[in-house]
Amino acid sequence: MPNPEQSSTNEHVEHVEHVEHVEHDDFAAQTATAESLPLEERADAFSALHDELRTRLETGGTARA
């Protein structure tokens, strides 16, 4: 017989893994976009990515800048 608490925990883990995968894909897309910009605009785009990553790290990894 399944344990209801264990089922809830498994669902939470699956959700967190999905969110992390989506965030990784989003970051990869943002990085690719920044790399495709003209040189003059690239530094600003990477600076914005840096700020977003710093905010995520300082807030536990889930916040958006």
Contacts in CASP RR format, 6 or more apart in sequence:
PFRMAT RR
TARGET T0000
AUTHOR 0000-0000-0000
METHOD contacts of the structure
MODEL  1
MPNPEQSSTNEHVEHVEHVEHVEHDDFAAQTATAESLPLEERADAFSALH
DELRTRLETGGTARA
19 62 0 8 1.000
27 49 0 8 1.000
27 53 0 8 1.000
30 45 0 8 1.000
30 49 0 8 1.000
31 49 0 8 1.000
33 45 0 8 1.000
34 42 0 8 1.000
34 45 0 8 1.000
34 46 0 8 1.000
34 49 0 8 1.000
35 42 0 8 1.000
37 45 0 8 1.000
48 65 0 8 1.000
51 65 0 8 1.000
52 64 0 8 1.000
52 65 0 8 1.000
55 63 0 8 1.000
55 64 0 8 1.000
55 65 0 8 1.000
56 62 0 8 1.000
56 63 0 8 1.000
56 64 0 8 1.000
56 65 0 8 1.000
END
